[in-house]
């Protein structure tokens, strides 16, 4: 390390702000399973915090050359942190996450929760090494690790029965993330050309913007399908879900046209918060 790390550097390294989507997926599983004790979700959620922090740190190590172009203020390209130090932090985060996951498995008497977190950790490693190089494998993996797997573990941990409703909603969560996780690639286009085949790199920036606009509309039918699959009678809940879906589409459309880097980053964080709210609305 050439400089002392500050709290903001750890925040940038671990990308904790992006955890809102995995956490909301976990809570969606909790709600769909019929869970009611919100306080009991706190420790299980902390496993995702540590495992995600590890995956994000490994991803920064793998993306250091890209970040020199697109995110030069991050700890690794700015040389506030070396690769060895970052790797040590990633290993520490992983072991803490796995320890907490094992404790949760014992406490809830749900042994597969631990193995689910092991899969989450391994997927994070594979994503950084190879799966992030192609947008199909990258988005498929993120749809699983940020959506389907947290949803499944939340559902399993709180006693849900793996019926058709679970599978349909779980696949819808995966699908919406798979389709919308291309937005960040618009900002990283220049850097991604070095080592990745993202959607903008494959079809061009303008066509990628058009595809993203189309993908964002998928939230609307997903709202309706979730309502029908759950046989809900809560019309107000459906309206809330549809409004959030339309807000996602509108904000995503704004992001495809944004040319200011700082504005794009702020609006992308807002998009993630809206996505988290939308996912939770599927249980209303």
C-alpha positions, 0 to 999 in steps of 0.5 A: 500500500502506498497510502493508508486506506480510508473507509471510502476506499473499502466502500469502493473496493467491496461495492457494498452499495450493489448489495441491495439487489442480492439482499432484496432477492433473499428477502423476497424468498423470506416473504414468499416462504411466509417468513414473519420475523424480520430480525431473524434475517439479519445474520443470514444477510451478513453472509452475503455481505462478506461473500459479496465483498470478497467477490467484488474485491477479486473482480477489481483485481481482475479488472485493474487494467479496465479500471485504469481507463474507466474507474481510475479512482478505485483503490487498485488502479490508484495504487492505494492498495496492491494486488497482494493486499486486495487478495488478502482482504478477499480471502479474509472476507470469504472465511468470515462469510463461510464461518457465519454461513456455517453458524446460520446452518447450525442455528436454523438446522438448515445444512444446505444454506452453508453449501449454498453460500459455498456455491455463491463464493465459488461463483464469485471466484469463477466470475472474476477469472473467466465468466465475466469475459462474455456478457451471456455468461456474466449476466447468467452468473449475476442473475444466479448469484444476485437473484436466484440463489439468494432468493432460494436460500431465503425461501429454504431457510425460512421453511418454504416448500419448493413448489411450482410458484417458487420455481417460476418466481425464482426464474423471473428474478433471474430473468429480470437481472439477466436482461438489465445487468447490461446497463453498467456496460454502457459506461464501461464500453471503452475499457471493456473493449480490452478484454471483454465481449459485452453487449455494447462491444458485440453489437455497438454502443447505439444498438446496445442502448436500443436492446437495453431499452427493450429489455427494461420493459420486461419488468412489466409482464414479470409484475403481472405474471408474479401476481397471477402465479401467486394467486394474489388478490392484492390489486394495490400490490400489483399497482405498486409493482407495475408503477415500480416496473415503469419507473425502472423502464423510465430510469433505464431509458434515461441511463441509456442516453446519459453522457455524464459519467458522474450522473450515470453513476448516481442514477445507476445506484438509484436504478439498483434501489428501484430494482430492489424495491421492485423485487420485494414488490413481487411478494406483496 
